[in-house]
Amino acid sequence: MATYWSQMANSPTCVYRCYDELGDLLYVGLTRNTLGRFSKHAHQKPWWPEVEHIELEWFETRDEAFAAEKRAIAAEDPAFNISRPRVGGE
């Protein structure tokens, strides 16, 4: 029987990109619950009112999504991501 954490690691996960009205990338994140995550951003992030549209990219596992998010943040330089993970090293 799989544990809760192993089930979560193997569940579909979304990498999302938030853009402003000019098409500039504001933020890249990941979640399994888009509505919950966006609601949290709306209450906590001062940049949220600038979001004009959001693109979603789904992955089969959290690990795949995490790797894609890490690459996107490093390569695409979103304005409001605080953490800048290194690509190619852990």
MMTF fields as JSON, N, C-alpha, C and O atoms, coordinates in Angstrom:
{
  "mmtfVersion": "1.0.0",
  "mmtfProducer": "UNKNOWN",
  "numBonds": 359,
  "numAtoms": 360,
  "numGroups": 90,
  "numChains": 1,
  "numModels": 1,
  "chainsPerModel": [1],
  "groupsPerChain": [90],
  "chainIdList": ["A"],
  "bondAtomList": [4, 2, 8, 6, 12, 10, 16, 14, 20, 18, 24, 22, 28, 26, 32, 30, 36, 34, 40, 38, 44, 42, 48, 46, 52, 50, 56, 54, 60, 58, 64, 62, 68, 66, 72, 70, 76, 74, 80, 78, 84, 82, 88, 86, 92, 90, 96, 94, 100, 98, 104, 102, 108, 106, 112, 110, 116, 114, 120, 118, 124, 122, 128, 126, 132, 130, 136, 134, 140, 138, 144, 142, 148, 146, 152, 150, 156, 154, 160, 158, 164, 162, 168, 166, 172, 170, 176, 174, 180, 178, 184, 182, 188, 186, 192, 190, 196, 194, 200, 198, 204, 202, 208, 206, 212, 210, 216, 214, 220, 218, 224, 222, 228, 226, 232, 230, 236, 234, 240, 238, 244, 242, 248, 246, 252, 250, 256, 254, 260, 258, 264, 262, 268, 266, 272, 270, 276, 274, 280, 278, 284, 282, 288, 286, 292, 290, 296, 294, 300, 298, 304, 302, 308, 306, 312, 310, 316, 314, 320, 318, 324, 322, 328, 326, 332, 330, 336, 334, 340, 338, 344, 342, 348, 346, 352, 350, 356, 354],
  "bondOrderList": [1, 1, 1, 1, 1, 1, 1, 1, 1, 1, 1, 1, 1, 1, 1, 1, 1, 1, 1, 1, 1, 1, 1, 1, 1, 1, 1, 1, 1, 1, 1, 1, 1, 1, 1, 1, 1, 1, 1, 1, 1, 1, 1, 1, 1, 1, 1, 1, 1, 1, 1, 1, 1, 1, 1, 1, 1, 1, 1, 1, 1, 1, 1, 1, 1, 1, 1, 1, 1, 1, 1, 1, 1, 1, 1, 1, 1, 1, 1, 1, 1, 1, 1, 1, 1, 1, 1, 1, 1],
  "groupList": [{"groupName": "MET", "atomNameList": ["N", "CA", "C", "O"], "elementList": ["N", "C", "C", "O"], "formalChargeList": [0, 0, 0, 0], "bondAtomList": [1, 0, 2, 1, 3, 2], "bondOrderList": [1, 1, 2], "singleLetterCode": "M", "chemCompType": "L-PEPTIDE LINKING"}, {"groupName": "ALA", "atomNameList": ["N", "CA", "C", "O"], "elementList": ["N", "C", "C", "O"], "formalChargeList": [0, 0, 0, 0], "bondAtomList": [1, 0, 2, 1, 3, 2], "bondOrderList": [1, 1, 2], "singleLetterCode": "A", "chemCompType": "L-PEPTIDE LINKING"}, {"groupName": "THR", "atomNameList": ["N", "CA", "C", "O"], "elementList": ["N", "C", "C", "O"], "formalChargeList": [0, 0, 0, 0], "bondAtomList": [1, 0, 2, 1, 3, 2], "bondOrderList": [1, 1, 2], "singleLetterCode": "T", "chemCompType": "L-PEPTIDE LINKING"}, {"groupName": "TYR", "atomNameList": ["N", "CA", "C", "O"], "elementList": ["N", "C", "C", "O"], "formalChargeList": [0, 0, 0, 0], "bondAtomList": [1, 0, 2, 1, 3, 2], "bondOrderList": [1, 1, 2], "singleLetterCode": "Y", "chemCompType": "L-PEPTIDE LINKING"}, {"groupName": "TRP", "atomNameList": ["N", "CA", "C", "O"], "elementList": ["N", "C", "C", "O"], "formalChargeList": [0, 0, 0, 0], "bondAtomList": [1, 0, 2, 1, 3, 2], "bondOrderList": [1, 1, 2], "singleLetterCode": "W", "chemCompType": "L-PEPTIDE LINKING"}, {"groupName": "SER", "atomNameList": ["N", "CA", "C", "O"], "elementList": ["N", "C", "C", "O"], "formalChargeList": [0, 0, 0, 0], "bondAtomList": [1, 0, 2, 1, 3, 2], "bondOrderList": [1, 1, 2], "singleLetterCode": "S", "chemCompType": "L-PEPTIDE LINKING"}, {"groupName": "GLN", "atomNameList": ["N", "CA", "C", "O"], "elementList": ["N", "C", "C", "O"], "formalChargeList": [0, 0, 0, 0], "bondAtomList": [1, 0, 2, 1, 3, 2], "bondOrderList": [1, 1, 2], "singleLetterCode": "Q", "chemCompType": "L-PEPTIDE LINKING"}, {"groupName": "ASN", "atomNameList": ["N", "CA", "C", "O"], "elementList": ["N", "C", "C", "O"], "formalChargeList": [0, 0, 0, 0], "bondAtomList": [1, 0, 2, 1, 3, 2], "bondOrderList": [1, 1, 2], "singleLetterCode": "N", "chemCompType": "L-PEPTIDE LINKING"}, {"groupName": "PRO", "atomNameList": ["N", "CA", "C", "O"], "elementList": ["N", "C", "C", "O"], "formalChargeList": [0, 0, 0, 0], "bondAtomList": [1, 0, 2, 1, 3, 2], "bondOrderList": [1, 1, 2], "singleLetterCode": "P", "chemCompType": "L-PEPTIDE LINKING"}, {"groupName": "CYS", "atomNameList": ["N", "CA", "C", "O"], "elementList": ["N", "C", "C", "O"], "formalChargeList": [0, 0, 0, 0], "bondAtomList": [1, 0, 2, 1, 3, 2], "bondOrderList": [1, 1, 2], "singleLetterCode": "C", "chemCompType": "L-PEPTIDE LINKING"}, {"groupName": "VAL", "atomNameList": ["N", "CA", "C", "O"], "elementList": ["N", "C", "C", "O"], "formalChargeList": [0, 0, 0, 0], "bondAtomList": [1, 0, 2, 1, 3, 2], "bondOrderList": [1, 1, 2], "singleLetterCode": "V", "chemCompType": "L-PEPTIDE LINKING"}, {"groupName": "ARG", "atomNameList": ["N", "CA", "C", "O"], "elementList": ["N", "C", "C", "O"], "formalChargeList": [0, 0, 0, 0], "bondAtomList": [1, 0, 2, 1, 3, 2], "bondOrderList": [1, 1, 2], "singleLetterCode": "R", "chemCompType": "L-PEPTIDE LINKING"}, {"groupName": "ASP", "atomNameList": ["N", "CA", "C", "O"], "elementList": ["N", "C", "C", "O"], "formalChargeList": [0, 0, 0, 0], "bondAtomList": [1, 0, 2, 1, 3, 2], "bondOrderList": [1, 1, 2], "singleLetterCode": "D", "chemCompType": "L-PEPTIDE LINKING"}, {"groupName": "GLU", "atomNameList": ["N", "CA", "C", "O"], "elementList": ["N", "C", "C", "O"], "formalChargeList": [0, 0, 0, 0], "bondAtomList": [1, 0, 2, 1, 3, 2], "bondOrderList": [1, 1, 2], "singleLetterCode": "E", "chemCompType": "L-PEPTIDE LINKING"}, {"groupName": "LEU", "atomNameList": ["N", "CA", "C", "O"], "elementList": ["N", "C", "C", "O"], "formalChargeList": [0, 0, 0, 0], "bondAtomList": [1, 0, 2, 1, 3, 2], "bondOrderList": [1, 1, 2], "singleLetterCode": "L", "chemCompType": "L-PEPTIDE LINKING"}, {"groupName": "GLY", "atomNameList": ["N", "CA", "C", "O"], "elementList": ["N", "C", "C", "O"], "formalChargeList": [0, 0, 0, 0], "bondAtomList": [1, 0, 2, 1, 3, 2], "bondOrderList": [1, 1, 2], "singleLetterCode": "G", "chemCompType": "PEPTIDE LINKING"}, {"groupName": "PHE", "atomNameList": ["N", "CA", "C", "O"], "elementList": ["N", "C", "C", "O"], "formalChargeList": [0, 0, 0, 0], "bondAtomList": [1, 0, 2, 1, 3, 2], "bondOrderList": [1, 1, 2], "singleLetterCode": "F", "chemCompType": "L-PEPTIDE LINKING"}, {"groupName": "LYS", "atomNameList": ["N", "CA", "C", "O"], "elementList": ["N", "C", "C", "O"], "formalChargeList": [0, 0, 0, 0], "bondAtomList": [1, 0, 2, 1, 3, 2], "bondOrderList": [1, 1, 2], "singleLetterCode": "K", "chemCompType": "L-PEPTIDE LINKING"}, {"groupName": "HIS", "atomNameList": ["N", "CA", "C", "O"], "elementList": ["N", "C", "C", "O"], "formalChargeList": [0, 0, 0, 0], "bondAtomList": [1, 0, 2, 1, 3, 2], "bondOrderList": [1, 1, 2], "singleLetterCode": "H", "chemCompType": "L-PEPTIDE LINKING"}, {"groupName": "ILE", "atomNameList": ["N", "CA", "C", "O"], "elementList": ["N", "C", "C", "O"], "formalChargeList": [0, 0, 0, 0], "bondAtomList": [1, 0, 2, 1, 3, 2], "bondOrderList": [1, 1, 2], "singleLetterCode": "I", "chemCompType": "L-PEPTIDE LINKING"}],
  "groupTypeList": [0, 1, 2, 3, 4, 5, 6, 0, 1, 7, 5, 8, 2, 9, 10, 3, 11, 9, 3, 12, 13, 14, 15, 12, 14, 14, 3, 10, 15, 14, 2, 11, 7, 2, 14, 15, 11, 16, 5, 17, 18, 1, 18, 6, 17, 8, 4, 4, 8, 13, 10, 13, 18, 19, 13, 14, 13, 4, 16, 13, 2, 11, 12, 13, 1, 16, 1, 1, 13, 17, 11, 1, 19, 1, 1, 13, 12, 8, 1, 16, 7, 19, 5, 11, 8, 11, 10, 15, 15, 13],
  "groupIdList": [1, 2, 3, 4, 5, 6, 7, 8, 9, 10, 11, 12, 13, 14, 15, 16, 17, 18, 19, 20, 21, 22, 23, 24, 25, 26, 27, 28, 29, 30, 31, 32, 33, 34, 35, 36, 37, 38, 39, 40, 41, 42, 43, 44, 45, 46, 47, 48, 49, 50, 51, 52, 53, 54, 55, 56, 57, 58, 59, 60, 61, 62, 63, 64, 65, 66, 67, 68, 69, 70, 71, 72, 73, 74, 75, 76, 77, 78, 79, 80, 81, 82, 83, 84, 85, 86, 87, 88, 89, 90],
  "secStructList": [7, 7, 7, 2, 2, 2, 2, 2, 2, 6, 1, 7, 3, 3, 3, 3, 3, 3, 3, 7, 6, 6, 7, 7, 3, 3, 3, 3, 3, 3, 3, 1, 7, 2, 2, 2, 2, 2, 2, 2, 2, 2, 2, 2, 7, 6, 6, 4, 4, 4, 7, 7, 3, 3, 3, 3, 3, 3, 3, 1, 1, 2, 2, 2, 2, 2, 2, 2, 2, 2, 2, 2, 2, 2, 2, 2, 7, 7, 6, 6, 7, 7, 7, 7, 7, 7, 1, 1, 7, 7],
  "xCoordList": [0.838, 0.0, 0.888, 1.806, 0.599, 1.399, 1.044, -0.108, 2.038, 1.798, 1.209, 1.236, 0.682, 0.118, 1.15, 0.841, 2.37, 3.401, 3.827, 4.095, 3.895, 4.26, 3.122, 3.377, 1.881, 0.749, 0.795, 0.539, 1.12, 1.197, 2.327, 2.168, 3.452, 4.595, 4.277, 4.86, 3.352, 3.018, 1.693, 1.102, 1.229, -0.043, 0.212, 1.243, -0.722, -0.555, -0.343, -1.006, 0.593, 0.961, 1.125, 1.633, 0.691, 0.678, 1.811, 2.049, 2.501, 3.397, 2.61, 2.1, 2.516, 1.75, 2.64, 3.587, 2.301, 3.006, 1.985, 0.97, 2.255, 1.378, 1.989, 3.161, 1.185, 1.643, 0.824, -0.342, 1.439, 0.709, 0.1, 0.225, -0.556, -1.252, -0.32, -0.764, 0.95, 1.925, 2.571, 3.365, 2.223, 2.809, 4.099, 4.786, 4.444, 5.652, 5.382, 4.32, 6.343, 6.209, 6.399, 7.448, 5.38, 5.434, 5.901, 6.693, 5.413, 5.663, 5.501, 4.655, 6.323, 6.201, 6.059, 6.815, 5.094, 4.892, 4.382, 4.175, 4.179, 3.597, 2.561, 2.645, 1.586, 0.512, -0.26, -0.209, -0.97, -1.944, -3.354, -4.272, -3.517, -4.817, -4.751, -4.449, -5.031, -4.863, -5.758, -5.288, -7.024, -7.924, -7.504, -7.536, -7.115, -6.653, -5.382, -5.238, -4.463, -3.19, -3.395, -2.8, -4.231, -4.462, -5.206, -4.963, -6.096, -6.794, -5.799, -5.889, -4.858, -3.831, -2.972, -2.68, -2.572, -1.806, -2.611, -2.069, -3.91, -4.758, -4.798, -4.934, -4.683, -4.728, -3.354, -3.269, -2.278, -0.956, 0.062, 1.039, -0.147, 0.894, 0.498, -0.536, 1.3, 0.958, 0.965, 0.34, 1.652, 1.716, 0.502, 0.303, -0.312, -1.422, -2.377, -2.802, -2.733, -3.64, -3.088, -3.845, -1.79, -1.181, -1.396, -1.184, -1.813, -1.958, -3.123, -4.265, -2.807, -3.806, -4.218, -5.393, -3.249, -3.579, -2.572, -1.459, -3.003, -2.205, -2.166, -3.191, -0.985, -0.824, -0.537, 0.251, -1.184, -1.021, -0.355, -0.669, 0.566, 1.215, 1.214, 1.841, 0.51, 0.36, 1.407, 1.768, 1.889, 2.862, 2.291, 1.472, 2.723, 2.192, 2.6, 1.853, 3.78, 4.252, 4.741, 5.057, 4.794, 5.302, 6.782, 7.223, 7.542, 8.97, 9.186, 10.066, 8.381, 8.495, 8.142, 8.813, 7.089, 6.677, 7.734, 8.036, 8.298, 9.323, 10.528, 11.065, 10.949, 12.09, 11.76, 12.605, 10.538, 10.131, 10.047, 10.459, 9.516, 9.44, 10.838, 11.08, 11.735, 13.114, 13.775, 14.425, 13.6, 14.169, 13.543, 14.244, 12.227, 11.521, 11.964, 12.193, 12.086, 12.508, 13.91, 14.173, 14.803, 16.185, 16.287, 17.061, 15.514, 15.642, 14.786, 15.168, 13.63, 12.667, 12.666, 12.055, 13.325, 13.518, 12.225, 12.103, 11.261, 10.026, 10.289, 11.156, 9.534, 9.78, 9.649, 10.383, 8.734, 8.446, 8.811, 8.435, 9.525, 10.032, 11.25, 12.213, 11.207, 12.311, 13.45, 14.618, 13.094, 14.087, 14.523, 13.688, 15.799, 16.352, 17.159, 18.371, 16.499, 17.223, 18.263, 18.102, 19.331, 20.375, 19.916, 19.343, 20.157, 19.854, 21.096, 22.204, 20.91, 22.027, 22.662, 23.488, 22.324, 22.87, 21.786, 20.811, 21.947, 20.944, 21.451, 20.755],
  "yCoordList": [-1.178, 0.0, 1.248, 1.375, 2.143, 3.365, 4.322, 4.407, 5.027, 6.034, 7.293, 7.472, 8.153, 9.418, 10.207, 10.734, 10.291, 11.108, 10.524, 11.272, 9.2, 8.618, 8.785, 8.945, 8.753, 9.013, 10.454, 10.715, 11.382, 12.784, 13.001, 13.76, 12.347, 12.505, 11.976, 12.422, 11.024, 10.412, 10.903, 10.246, 12.039, 12.568, 13.712, 14.38, 13.937, 15.018, 16.367, 16.699, 17.128, 18.427, 19.422, 19.087, 20.634, 21.687, 22.685, 23.111, 23.051, 24.212, 25.335, 25.178, 26.468, 27.579, 28.803, 29.022, 29.588, 30.834, 31.965, 31.892, 32.999, 34.17, 35.317, 35.652, 35.912, 36.996, 38.264, 38.195, 39.411, 40.672, 41.0, 40.217, 42.15, 42.512, 42.726, 42.657, 42.984, 43.146, 41.825, 41.778, 40.749, 39.447, 39.18, 38.199, 40.051, 39.826, 38.762, 38.746, 37.886, 36.807, 37.339, 37.889, 37.167, 37.636, 36.557, 36.833, 35.315, 34.285, 32.905, 32.695, 31.964, 30.556, 29.78, 29.999, 28.876, 28.065, 26.691, 26.371, 25.87, 24.552, 24.256, 24.742, 23.452, 23.097, 21.902, 21.597, 21.236, 20.224, 20.812, 20.261, 21.931, 22.549, 24.0, 24.907, 24.213, 25.543, 26.59, 27.681, 26.281, 27.276, 27.658, 28.834, 26.682, 26.967, 27.791, 28.722, 27.445, 28.164, 29.604, 30.53, 29.791, 31.141, 31.987, 33.188, 31.372, 32.091, 32.55, 33.669, 31.681, 32.039, 33.197, 34.134, 33.129, 34.235, 35.537, 36.589, 35.46, 36.661, 37.342, 38.563, 36.565, 37.126, 37.509, 38.262, 36.999, 37.186, 37.929, 38.46, 37.974, 38.51, 39.871, 39.983, 40.898, 42.23, 42.32, 43.219, 41.415, 41.426, 40.779, 40.937, 40.058, 39.296, 40.145, 39.669, 41.367, 42.167, 42.469, 42.841, 42.312, 42.534, 41.362, 41.506, 40.205, 39.0, 39.164, 39.39, 39.046, 39.149, 37.763, 37.517, 36.87, 35.494, 34.514, 34.878, 33.257, 32.187, 31.019, 30.627, 30.475, 29.27, 28.092, 28.208, 26.96, 25.75, 24.669, 24.496, 23.944, 22.799, 21.661, 21.766, 20.574, 19.465, 18.387, 18.079, 17.817, 16.727, 15.553, 15.738, 14.36, 13.165, 13.06, 12.514, 13.576, 13.469, 14.82, 15.723, 14.932, 16.152, 16.348, 17.477, 15.269, 15.378, 15.959, 16.797, 15.514, 16.055, 17.542, 18.342, 17.899, 19.31, 20.155, 21.262, 19.641, 20.382, 20.66, 21.767, 19.654, 19.833, 20.872, 21.698, 20.831, 21.794, 23.206, 24.171, 23.324, 24.631, 25.2, 26.378, 24.379, 24.8, 25.317, 26.362, 24.573, 25.001, 26.318, 27.211, 26.434, 27.638, 28.875, 29.927, 28.76, 29.911, 30.354, 31.548, 29.391, 29.723, 30.312, 31.241, 29.779, 30.199, 31.409, 32.202, 31.558, 32.575, 33.824, 34.828, 33.782, 34.934, 35.684, 36.87, 35.007, 35.693, 36.8, 36.672, 37.876, 39.077, 38.863, 39.482, 38.002, 37.922, 36.6, 36.376, 35.732, 34.544, 34.953, 35.49, 34.702, 35.07, 34.067, 34.443, 32.792, 31.733, 31.548, 31.518, 31.427, 31.183, 29.892, 29.932, 28.734, 27.46, 27.33, 27.85, 26.627, 26.361, 25.2, 24.232, 25.286, 24.198, 23.336, 23.85, 22.02, 21.095, 20.681, 19.768, 21.294, 20.921, 20.899, 21.645, 20.072, 19.978, 20.647, 20.677],
  "zCoordList": [0.0, 0.0, 0.0, 0.81, -0.905, -1.008, 0.121, 0.547, 0.586, 1.619, 0.995, -0.223, 1.841, 1.381, 0.586, -0.483, 1.1, 0.443, -0.889, -1.829, -0.992, -2.286, -3.289, -4.483, -2.83, -3.719, -4.22, -5.396, -3.333, -3.724, -4.729, -5.685, -4.521, -5.424, -6.814, -7.802, -6.889, -8.165, -8.732, -9.59, -8.262, -8.771, -9.754, -9.677, -10.672, -11.648, -10.964, -9.982, -11.51, -10.945, -12.088, -13.158, -11.839, -12.848, -12.613, -11.483, -13.681, -13.668, -14.332, -15.441, -13.643, -14.183, -14.346, -13.591, -15.356, -15.646, -15.649, -16.342, -14.882, -14.784, -15.582, -15.409, -16.454, -17.324, -17.09, -16.704, -17.324, -17.244, -18.61, -19.552, -18.716, -19.946, -21.137, -22.283, -20.888, -21.967, -22.377, -23.317, -21.662, -21.955, -21.219, -21.504, -20.263, -19.472, -18.414, -17.79, -18.222, -17.254, -15.839, -15.505, -15.022, -13.646, -12.682, -11.781, -12.863, -11.857, -12.471, -13.341, -12.009, -12.363, -11.066, -10.12, -11.021, -9.824, -10.181, -11.352, -9.144, -9.366, -8.298, -7.169, -8.678, -7.758, -8.294, -9.486, -7.408, -7.803, -7.782, -8.388, -7.082, -6.869, -7.363, -6.588, -8.633, -9.216, -8.556, -8.23, -8.357, -7.772, -6.358, -5.996, -5.565, -4.205, -4.198, -3.406, -5.081, -5.142, -5.609, -5.057, -6.621, -7.13, -6.097, -5.984, -5.359, -4.287, -3.222, -2.717, -2.889, -1.909, -2.421, -1.678, -3.685, -4.274, -4.199, -3.859, -4.519, -4.533, -3.174, -3.093, -2.114, -0.763, -0.21, 0.76, -0.818, -0.223, -1.084, -0.556, -2.387, -3.273, -3.843, -4.502, -3.602, -4.107, -5.636, -6.198, -6.308, -7.768, -8.42, -9.624, -7.662, -8.24, -9.095, -10.148, -8.702, -9.548, -10.948, -11.844, -11.135, -12.45, -13.405, -14.609, -12.891, -13.719, -14.689, -14.286, -15.971, -17.035, -17.532, -17.804, -17.645, -18.038, -17.455, -17.074, -17.398, -16.799, -17.771, -18.329, -17.966, -18.788, -17.857, -16.919, -18.127, -17.33, -18.165, -19.343, -17.544, -18.181, -17.165, -16.111, -17.481, -16.534, -16.766, -17.901, -15.654, -15.671, -14.884, -13.983, -15.225, -14.567, -13.109, -12.297, -12.763, -11.381, -10.869, -11.644, -9.55, -8.921, -9.256, -9.472, -9.3, -9.629, -11.019, -11.212, -11.996, -13.35, -13.366, -14.019, -12.645, -12.583, -11.889, -12.334, -10.802, -10.079, -10.978, -10.977, -11.743, -12.653, -13.73, -14.074, -14.259, -15.282, -14.699, -15.344, -13.487, -12.83, -12.617, -12.878, -12.154, -11.897, -13.177, -13.173, -14.268, -15.556, -16.017, -16.494, -15.874, -16.33, -15.563, -16.161, -14.254, -13.452, -13.851, -14.0, -14.023, -14.385, -15.792, -16.02, -16.729, -18.128, -18.489, -19.349, -17.837, -18.261, -17.383, -17.749, -16.255, -15.373, -15.024, -15.33, -14.39, -14.007, -12.986, -12.121, -13.1, -12.295, -10.789, -10.019, -10.353, -8.928, -8.256, -7.105, -8.943, -8.261, -7.454, -8.0, -6.174, -5.288, -5.414, -5.511, -5.412, -5.494, -6.94, -7.843, -7.157, -8.487, -8.446, -8.234, -8.65, -8.573, -9.662, -10.766, -9.337, -10.323, -11.207, -10.706, -12.483, -13.391, -13.521, -13.677, -13.457, -13.623, -12.31, -12.307, -11.216, -9.912, -8.872, -8.96, -7.919, -6.846, -5.607, -4.592]
}
